[in-house]
């Protein structure tokens, strides 16, 4: 929409500075996309360009989310878990990294931080569960917490430890 607005403005305002033209087009395009011609029902469903824009945006957002989810699943199951198991990393090591990660999250409230750390501790304290199963559970907790770099760093540290003589 911004490109269309830029072309339209370029035809109208031939003497404008190209930077100002781009800024005006960008601001104008978003305003045009939010236009509502009417609102229907109690749920305030917009009728107009905004309705079509929201539909397409939601469709593309969902597709992007699905692709990301598929890639995350493949990475966790085909790379992270096998690398940790092969390197002999213990569930305690994974758990401690995740506890440290949670402790460093400034945006997380104290109650949520305590809850997440308790969930990690519960997995570590589980009896009758193999070390491999604990690691898989902890990796999933790490995924839920978006601790991607922490998991990656743990894999790299384990790999480096195994590679050293």
Backbone as a chain_set.jsonl record, in Angstrom:
{"seq": "XXXXXXXXXXXXXXXXXXXXXXXXXXXXXXXXXXXXXXXXXXXXXXXXXXXXXXXXXXXXXXXXXXXXXXXXXXXXXXXXXXXXXXXXXXXXXXXXXXXXXXXXXXXXXXXXXXXXXXXXXXXXXXXXXXXXXXXXXXXXXXXXXXXXXXXXXXXXXXXXXXXXX", "coords": {"N": [[0.835, -1.186, 0.0], [1.997, 1.195, 0.716], [3.738, 1.613, -1.424], [1.982, 2.059, -3.515], [0.786, 4.395, -2.566], [3.035, 6.052, -2.598], [3.59, 6.221, -5.352], [1.223, 7.429, -6.217], [1.345, 9.883, -4.823], [3.709, 10.855, -5.932], [2.937, 11.477, -8.518], [1.214, 13.569, -8.014], [2.605, 15.43, -6.4], [5.105, 16.608, -7.676], [7.265, 18.287, -7.164], [8.236, 17.733, -4.666], [10.547, 16.803, -2.086], [12.2, 13.687, -2.289], [12.503, 12.188, 0.099], [10.688, 13.355, 1.896], [8.412, 12.793, 0.455], [8.313, 9.984, 0.588], [7.985, 9.665, 3.376], [5.487, 10.911, 3.746], [3.902, 9.248, 2.161], [4.167, 6.803, 3.507], [3.003, 7.41, 6.007], [0.478, 8.142, 5.167], [-0.461, 5.812, 3.909], [-0.834, 3.956, 5.982], [-2.884, 5.218, 7.345], [-4.932, 5.148, 5.446], [-5.332, 2.388, 5.272], [-6.506, 1.889, 7.708], [-9.031, 2.833, 7.469], [-12.527, 2.9, 7.93], [-15.647, 2.218, 6.689], [-18.059, 1.671, 7.742], [-19.495, 0.325, 10.765], [-20.416, -2.746, 11.998], [-22.711, -4.463, 14.052], [-22.515, -5.682, 17.515], [-19.923, -6.376, 18.121], [-18.356, -4.569, 16.885], [-17.427, -4.869, 14.184], [-15.392, -3.874, 11.625], [-16.169, -2.399, 8.481], [-14.746, -2.154, 5.471], [-11.611, -1.077, 4.083], [-9.943, -1.759, 6.191], [-10.954, -4.153, 7.19], [-10.393, -6.067, 5.178], [-7.622, -5.777, 5.114], [-6.905, -6.579, 7.745], [-7.733, -9.244, 7.632], [-5.99, -10.381, 5.661], [-3.507, -9.777, 6.825], [-3.677, -11.255, 9.228], [-3.834, -13.837, 8.124], [-1.271, -14.089, 6.89], [0.352, -13.724, 9.135], [-0.325, -16.013, 10.595], [0.656, -18.019, 8.887], [3.396, -17.481, 8.95], [3.883, -17.923, 11.656], [3.301, -20.681, 11.81], [5.338, -21.757, 10.156], [7.595, -21.005, 11.638], [7.115, -22.441, 13.981], [7.248, -25.087, 13.054], [9.962, -25.16, 12.294], [11.192, -24.665, 14.778], [10.408, -26.971, 16.19], [11.688, -28.982, 14.709], [14.381, -28.217, 15.08], [14.654, -28.425, 17.897], [14.079, -31.193, 18.38], [15.68, -32.599, 16.541], [18.226, -31.542, 16.742], [18.957, -30.084, 19.208], [18.165, -31.697, 21.543], [19.345, -34.285, 20.841], [22.072, -33.446, 20.702], [22.614, -32.596, 23.321], [22.193, -34.985, 24.748], [24.089, -36.683, 23.56], [26.433, -35.409, 24.275], [26.491, -35.88, 26.916], [25.338, -34.195, 28.774], [23.807, -33.271, 31.801], [20.518, -33.391, 33.312], [20.404, -31.702, 35.48], [22.313, -29.756, 34.786], [21.122, -28.555, 32.519], [18.759, -27.672, 33.697], [19.777, -25.826, 35.607], [20.87, -23.857, 33.943], [18.51, -22.918, 32.766], [17.126, -21.96, 35.022], [18.832, -19.862, 35.711], [18.526, -18.327, 33.397], [15.805, -17.595, 33.579], [15.944, -16.092, 35.924], [17.261, -13.864, 35.008], [15.446, -12.493, 33.442], [14.115, -9.513, 33.073], [11.602, -8.466, 32.403], [9.771, -10.212, 33.397], [7.457, -10.781, 35.94], [7.752, -11.095, 39.548], [6.168, -13.167, 40.675], [5.589, -14.789, 38.444], [8.191, -15.469, 37.714], [9.014, -16.987, 39.939], [7.192, -19.074, 39.692], [7.95, -20.23, 37.212], [10.589, -21.024, 37.778], [10.034, -22.875, 39.773], [8.678, -24.803, 38.27], [10.75, -25.808, 36.733], [12.353, -26.858, 38.771], [10.606, -28.843, 39.704], [10.62, -30.682, 37.59], [13.281, -31.532, 37.726], [13.245, -32.774, 40.21], [11.629, -34.94, 39.827], [10.878, -38.321, 40.278], [11.44, -41.623, 39.065], [11.603, -40.977, 36.449], [13.492, -40.919, 33.532], [16.829, -39.655, 32.909], [17.094, -38.744, 30.304], [14.4, -38.208, 29.613], [13.869, -36.141, 31.414], [15.611, -34.176, 30.426], [14.46, -33.741, 27.911], [11.961, -32.687, 28.711], [12.827, -30.365, 30.038], [14.036, -28.983, 27.93], [11.78, -28.398, 26.44], [10.484, -26.684, 28.217], [12.353, -24.636, 28.139], [11.979, -23.867, 25.477], [9.338, -22.907, 25.582], [9.811, -20.711, 27.194], [11.245, -19.217, 25.481], [14.01, -19.448, 25.401], [16.066, -19.681, 23.473], [18.727, -18.994, 22.695], [20.072, -19.638, 25.03], [19.73, -22.432, 25.123], [21.073, -23.083, 22.77], [23.655, -22.164, 23.39], [24.272, -23.909, 25.482], [24.378, -26.355, 24.134], [26.581, -25.826, 22.445], [28.617, -25.409, 24.358], [28.729, -27.93, 25.516], [29.502, -29.437, 23.319], [32.004, -28.306, 22.765], [33.348, -29.061, 25.073], [33.444, -31.805, 24.758], [35.023, -31.94, 22.496], [37.512, -31.081, 23.309], [40.844, -32.158, 24.19]], "CA": [[0.0, 0.0, 0.0], [2.912, 2.328, 0.764], [4.263, 1.826, -2.773], [0.89, 2.669, -4.278], [0.665, 5.769, -2.083], [4.207, 6.793, -3.078], [3.39, 6.489, -6.784], [0.145, 8.413, -6.339], [1.853, 11.181, -4.378], [4.735, 11.299, -6.875], [2.228, 12.082, -9.652], [0.584, 14.811, -7.572], [3.586, 16.361, -5.818], [6.346, 16.402, -8.425], [8.334, 19.143, -6.664], [8.57, 17.347, -3.284], [11.766, 16.074, -1.781], [11.864, 12.257, -2.26], [12.413, 11.691, 1.476], [9.398, 13.811, 2.404], [7.4, 12.061, -0.295], [8.248, 8.649, 1.186], [7.393, 9.776, 4.711], [4.061, 11.213, 3.586], [3.254, 8.043, 1.636], [4.113, 5.813, 4.584], [1.996, 7.831, 6.989], [-0.836, 8.127, 4.524], [-0.888, 4.443, 3.612], [-1.364, 3.311, 7.188], [-4.172, 5.853, 7.646], [-5.897, 4.632, 4.482], [-5.64, 1.001, 5.618], [-7.35, 1.846, 8.905], [-10.325, 3.427, 7.16], [-13.741, 2.105, 8.097], [-16.786, 2.872, 6.081], [-19.179, 1.412, 8.644], [-19.233, -0.653, 11.809], [-21.597, -3.59, 12.107], [-22.907, -5.354, 15.187], [-22.005, -5.355, 18.842], [-18.483, -6.618, 18.162], [-17.711, -3.48, 16.153], [-16.715, -5.376, 13.02], [-15.247, -2.789, 10.659], [-16.422, -2.678, 7.077], [-13.9, -1.267, 4.695], [-10.27, -1.56, 3.77], [-9.368, -2.324, 7.412], [-11.399, -5.541, 7.314], [-9.591, -6.87, 4.245], [-6.226, -5.703, 5.566], [-6.774, -7.435, 8.928], [-7.865, -10.638, 7.198], [-4.752, -10.806, 5.006], [-2.424, -9.71, 7.81], [-3.827, -12.421, 10.103], [-3.484, -15.014, 7.342], [0.181, -14.165, 6.744], [0.913, -13.925, 10.478], [-0.521, -17.425, 10.94], [1.581, -18.825, 8.084], [4.739, -17.249, 9.489], [3.928, -18.614, 12.945], [3.373, -22.118, 11.548], [6.686, -22.07, 9.663], [8.502, -20.885, 12.773], [6.844, -23.547, 14.889], [7.815, -26.286, 12.426], [11.419, -25.081, 12.386], [11.55, -24.836, 16.185], [10.221, -28.377, 16.53], [12.778, -29.733, 14.069], [15.628, -27.842, 15.737], [14.676, -28.995, 19.246], [14.071, -32.653, 18.369], [16.728, -33.175, 15.698], [19.539, -30.983, 17.016], [19.258, -29.738, 20.6], [18.082, -32.858, 22.44], [20.417, -35.249, 20.56], [23.391, -32.896, 21.045], [22.764, -32.62, 24.781], [22.317, -36.376, 25.183], [25.362, -37.201, 23.059], [27.518, -34.769, 25.02], [26.437, -36.3, 28.311], [24.859, -33.108, 29.633], [22.822, -33.774, 32.768], [19.303, -32.592, 33.483], [20.742, -30.645, 36.435], [22.997, -28.687, 34.056], [20.109, -27.866, 31.704], [17.875, -26.983, 34.635], [20.45, -24.663, 36.195], [20.932, -22.815, 32.908], [17.178, -22.337, 32.611], [16.85, -21.17, 36.23], [19.605, -18.62, 35.553], [17.882, -17.566, 32.336], [14.578, -17.011, 34.131], [16.34, -15.077, 36.904], [17.716, -12.672, 34.297], [14.384, -11.866, 32.652], [13.611, -8.336, 33.77], [10.193, -8.193, 32.1], [8.923, -11.191, 34.062], [7.131, -10.426, 37.315], [8.298, -12.001, 40.571], [5.315, -14.351, 40.822], [5.795, -15.643, 37.28], [9.564, -15.965, 37.805], [9.005, -18.054, 40.947], [6.423, -20.183, 39.11], [8.762, -20.876, 36.173], [11.707, -21.699, 38.434], [9.458, -24.033, 40.465], [8.393, -25.809, 37.247], [12.049, -26.418, 36.409], [12.749, -27.664, 39.935], [9.735, -30.024, 39.753], [11.133, -31.643, 36.611], [14.533, -32.082, 38.262], [12.952, -33.586, 41.387], [10.806, -36.088, 39.419], [11.455, -39.657, 40.439], [10.862, -42.564, 38.118], [11.729, -40.411, 35.107], [14.889, -41.041, 33.113], [17.584, -38.418, 32.66], [16.733, -38.318, 28.945], [13.057, -37.614, 29.65], [13.99, -34.849, 32.104], [16.233, -33.231, 29.498], [13.44, -33.386, 26.909], [10.996, -31.79, 29.364], [13.477, -29.075, 30.293], [14.209, -28.31, 26.635], [10.461, -27.854, 26.094], [10.288, -25.507, 29.071], [13.207, -23.603, 27.544], [11.319, -23.391, 24.267], [8.199, -22.084, 26.007], [10.358, -19.46, 27.733], [11.992, -18.577, 24.388], [15.423, -19.457, 25.81], [16.723, -20.295, 22.334], [20.182, -18.784, 22.751], [20.558, -20.394, 26.184], [19.818, -23.832, 24.694], [22.138, -23.159, 21.768], [24.929, -22.031, 24.103], [24.482, -25.144, 26.239], [24.815, -27.352, 23.145], [27.935, -25.472, 22.015], [29.531, -25.658, 25.473], [28.866, -29.378, 25.641], [30.267, -29.888, 22.143], [33.392, -27.881, 22.965], [33.902, -29.872, 26.151], [33.733, -33.125, 24.18], [36.069, -31.817, 21.475], [38.811, -30.793, 23.913], [41.585, -33.403, 24.469]], "C": [[0.879, 1.248, 0.0], [3.474, 2.654, -0.61], [3.219, 2.516, -3.634], [0.737, 4.134, -3.875], [1.831, 6.617, -2.569], [4.045, 7.169, -4.54], [2.318, 7.558, -6.98], [0.633, 9.805, -5.933], [2.902, 11.728, -5.338], [4.092, 11.969, -8.082], [1.673, 13.455, -9.282], [1.629, 15.852, -7.172], [4.949, 16.156, -6.457], [7.523, 17.195, -7.875], [8.799, 18.758, -5.26], [9.913, 16.649, -3.214], [11.398, 14.586, -1.689], [11.728, 11.685, -0.842], [11.071, 12.092, 2.084], [8.248, 13.072, 1.729], [7.218, 10.66, 0.302], [7.618, 8.668, 2.563], [5.89, 10.03, 4.637], [3.306, 9.982, 3.09], [3.118, 6.985, 2.723], [3.059, 6.147, 5.614], [0.589, 7.75, 6.395], [-1.348, 6.729, 4.263], [-1.475, 3.772, 4.842], [-2.717, 3.92, 7.572], [-5.264, 5.335, 6.711], [-6.306, 3.21, 4.853], [-6.527, 0.888, 6.846], [-8.747, 2.399, 8.659], [-11.455, 2.423, 7.343], [-14.885, 2.901, 7.482], [-18.023, 2.729, 6.949], [-18.72, 0.418, 9.701], [-20.527, -1.427, 12.039], [-21.592, -4.393, 13.397], [-22.265, -4.879, 16.476], [-20.494, -5.502, 18.933], [-17.691, -5.553, 17.412], [-16.858, -3.994, 14.999], [-16.616, -4.256, 11.989], [-15.576, -3.27, 9.248], [-15.624, -1.654, 6.298], [-12.549, -1.906, 4.439], [-9.648, -2.242, 4.986], [-9.744, -3.795, 7.57], [-10.566, -6.457, 6.416], [-8.128, -6.906, 4.686], [-6.003, -6.628, 6.759], [-6.851, -8.906, 8.548], [-6.549, -11.128, 6.592], [-3.571, -10.79, 5.972], [-2.488, -10.909, 8.742], [-3.457, -13.714, 9.387], [-1.969, -15.165, 7.244], [0.866, -14.358, 8.092], [0.809, -15.388, 10.885], [0.447, -18.319, 10.165], [3.014, -18.686, 8.594], [4.899, -17.983, 10.814], [4.044, -20.122, 12.758], [4.766, -22.526, 11.07], [7.697, -22.021, 10.806], [8.344, -22.041, 13.741], [7.414, -24.853, 14.35], [9.34, -26.3, 12.552], [11.9, -25.259, 13.819], [11.479, -26.304, 16.585], [11.352, -29.23, 15.964], [14.099, -29.457, 14.785], [15.729, -28.504, 17.117], [14.853, -30.511, 19.216], [15.217, -33.279, 17.587], [18.126, -32.662, 16.025], [19.823, -30.814, 18.506], [19.27, -30.971, 21.499], [19.171, -33.885, 22.114], [21.814, -34.735, 20.939], [23.629, -32.937, 22.55], [22.965, -34.049, 25.285], [23.667, -36.968, 24.778], [26.537, -36.652, 23.864], [27.523, -35.161, 26.496], [26.04, -35.197, 29.277], [23.78, -33.668, 30.554], [21.606, -32.848, 32.808], [19.572, -31.451, 34.461], [21.43, -29.47, 35.743], [22.008, -27.875, 33.213], [19.203, -27.048, 32.61], [18.506, -25.741, 35.227], [20.574, -23.519, 35.19], [19.579, -22.127, 32.745], [16.773, -21.508, 33.829], [17.579, -19.834, 36.143], [18.988, -17.718, 34.491], [16.646, -16.841, 32.865], [14.917, -15.896, 35.118], [16.75, -13.768, 36.226], [16.656, -11.964, 33.478], [13.759, -10.716, 33.432], [12.135, -8.076, 33.549], [9.238, -9.127, 32.829], [8.693, -10.766, 35.508], [7.652, -11.471, 38.289], [7.48, -13.277, 40.685], [5.528, -15.313, 39.655], [7.195, -16.252, 37.3], [9.634, -17.144, 38.782], [8.292, -19.289, 40.402], [7.248, -20.95, 38.078], [9.938, -21.633, 36.793], [11.224, -22.942, 39.18], [9.139, -25.149, 39.469], [9.668, -26.544, 36.85], [12.481, -27.341, 37.543], [11.895, -28.929, 40.054], [10.207, -31.102, 38.778], [12.396, -32.311, 37.159], [14.281, -33.036, 39.426], [12.134, -34.836, 41.062], [11.554, -37.389, 39.663], [10.753, -40.59, 39.472], [10.887, -42.065, 36.691], [13.21, -40.469, 34.737], [15.517, -39.664, 32.906], [17.231, -37.858, 31.279], [15.369, -37.642, 28.923], [13.075, -36.265, 30.343], [14.578, -33.794, 31.174], [15.222, -32.796, 28.44], [12.407, -32.428, 27.494], [11.591, -30.405, 29.591], [13.698, -28.287, 29.001], [12.87, -27.709, 26.197], [10.104, -26.642, 26.957], [11.117, -24.35, 28.523], [12.602, -23.014, 26.293], [10.145, -22.481, 24.618], [8.659, -20.723, 26.512], [11.108, -18.643, 26.683], [13.473, -18.425, 24.738], [16.274, -20.093, 24.713], [18.243, -20.171, 22.404], [20.791, -19.553, 23.928], [20.717, -21.872, 25.812], [20.944, -24.019, 23.686], [23.506, -23.082, 22.437], [25.265, -23.293, 24.891], [24.967, -26.261, 25.312], [26.258, -27.085, 22.715], [28.956, -25.749, 23.114], [29.767, -27.151, 25.639], [29.71, -29.929, 24.505], [31.734, -29.531, 22.314], [34.074, -28.702, 24.032], [34.278, -31.261, 25.633], [34.86, -33.083, 23.165], [37.449, -31.596, 22.089], [39.486, -32.1, 24.338], [41.617, -33.752, 25.932]], "O": [[0.545, 2.244, -0.641], [3.671, 3.824, -0.941], [3.529, 3.44, -4.386], [0.58, 5.008, -4.727], [1.641, 7.782, -2.918], [4.329, 8.301, -4.93], [2.473, 8.47, -7.792], [0.363, 10.787, -6.623], [2.979, 12.94, -5.54], [4.642, 12.931, -8.617], [1.655, 14.377, -10.097], [1.539, 17.016, -7.564], [5.848, 15.588, -5.837], [8.672, 16.814, -8.096], [9.689, 19.414, -4.718], [10.349, 15.995, -4.161], [10.387, 14.249, -1.074], [10.916, 10.787, -0.616], [10.398, 11.274, 2.711], [7.237, 12.765, 2.361], [6.089, 10.209, 0.496], [6.812, 7.798, 2.893], [5.115, 9.429, 5.382], [2.198, 9.706, 3.548], [2.074, 6.344, 2.845], [2.308, 5.275, 6.05], [-0.359, 7.336, 7.062], [-2.547, 6.478, 4.383], [-2.499, 3.096, 4.755], [-3.595, 3.215, 8.067], [-6.395, 5.11, 7.142], [-7.482, 2.857, 4.763], [-7.231, -0.109, 7.009], [-9.565, 2.423, 9.579], [-11.347, 1.258, 6.96], [-15.051, 4.094, 7.734], [-18.927, 3.564, 6.9], [-17.691, -0.242, 9.551], [-21.591, -0.842, 12.246], [-20.56, -4.943, 13.782], [-21.587, -3.854, 16.535], [-19.852, -4.825, 19.736], [-16.466, -5.645, 17.321], [-15.701, -3.6, 14.854], [-17.637, -3.745, 11.528], [-15.29, -4.41, 8.883], [-15.808, -0.446, 6.449], [-12.377, -3.118, 4.566], [-8.9, -3.208, 4.831], [-8.932, -4.594, 8.036], [-10.094, -7.504, 6.858], [-7.481, -7.953, 4.633], [-5.026, -7.377, 6.79], [-6.108, -9.726, 9.089], [-6.05, -12.186, 6.977], [-2.73, -11.688, 5.942], [-1.459, -11.524, 9.022], [-2.833, -14.594, 9.98], [-1.438, -16.249, 7.488], [1.858, -15.081, 8.181], [1.748, -15.943, 11.456], [0.995, -19.269, 10.723], [3.752, -19.668, 8.66], [5.937, -18.597, 11.065], [4.805, -20.776, 13.471], [5.311, -23.53, 11.529], [8.554, -22.897, 10.922], [9.331, -22.561, 14.262], [7.996, -25.637, 15.1], [9.933, -27.329, 12.876], [12.905, -25.929, 14.056], [12.384, -26.82, 17.241], [11.902, -30.089, 16.653], [14.853, -30.389, 15.063], [16.764, -29.075, 17.462], [15.683, -31.054, 19.944], [15.678, -34.369, 17.927], [19.114, -33.279, 15.627], [20.815, -31.339, 19.013], [20.278, -31.256, 22.145], [19.868, -34.325, 23.027], [22.642, -35.498, 21.437], [24.724, -33.276, 22.999], [23.808, -34.293, 26.149], [24.306, -37.669, 25.563], [27.517, -37.356, 24.102], [28.446, -34.817, 27.234], [26.367, -35.255, 30.463], [22.936, -34.453, 30.122], [21.665, -31.69, 32.395], [19.034, -30.356, 34.299], [21.164, -28.315, 36.075], [22.061, -26.645, 33.203], [18.914, -25.884, 32.334], [17.848, -24.707, 35.341], [20.403, -22.353, 35.545], [19.507, -20.906, 32.604], [16.142, -20.462, 33.679], [17.009, -18.791, 36.464], [18.929, -16.5, 34.656], [16.46, -15.646, 32.636], [14.245, -14.865, 35.142], [16.602, -12.692, 36.806], [16.939, -10.929, 32.874], [12.964, -10.936, 34.346], [11.474, -7.518, 34.425], [8.034, -8.873, 32.877], [9.642, -10.429, 36.216], [7.957, -12.598, 37.899], [8.049, -14.364, 40.784], [5.635, -16.522, 39.861], [7.37, -17.417, 36.944], [10.24, -18.172, 38.482], [8.736, -20.416, 40.623], [7.244, -22.181, 38.071], [10.247, -22.751, 36.381], [11.927, -23.952, 39.216], [9.312, -26.324, 39.792], [9.659, -27.759, 36.656], [12.921, -28.466, 37.307], [12.398, -29.976, 40.462], [10.195, -32.289, 39.103], [12.549, -33.528, 37.06], [15.023, -34.001, 39.608], [11.96, -35.7, 41.922], [12.72, -37.53, 39.296], [9.6, -40.364, 39.105], [10.263, -42.66, 35.812], [14.072, -40.11, 35.539], [14.825, -38.657, 32.751], [17.089, -36.647, 31.11], [15.203, -36.607, 28.278], [12.38, -35.34, 29.921], [14.106, -32.658, 31.135], [15.138, -31.613, 28.11], [12.021, -31.46, 26.84], [10.93, -29.392, 29.361], [13.56, -27.064, 28.985], [12.844, -26.614, 25.636], [9.492, -25.69, 26.475], [10.64, -23.217, 28.451], [12.691, -21.809, 26.06], [9.977, -21.415, 24.025], [7.994, -19.71, 26.294], [11.549, -17.525, 26.95], [14.103, -17.417, 24.418], [17.111, -20.95, 24.997], [18.958, -21.151, 22.191], [21.907, -20.062, 23.823], [21.727, -22.492, 26.148], [21.683, -25.002, 23.747], [24.412, -23.843, 22.097], [26.427, -23.694, 24.954], [25.866, -27.022, 25.67], [27.064, -28.012, 22.631], [30.039, -26.264, 22.838], [30.896, -27.58, 25.878], [30.547, -30.804, 24.723], [32.612, -30.35, 22.043], [35.26, -29.011, 23.913], [35.304, -31.822, 26.021], [35.575, -34.069, 22.985], [38.458, -31.895, 21.45], [38.82, -33.034, 24.786], [42.202, -34.767, 26.312]]}, "num_chains": 1, "name": "protein.A"}
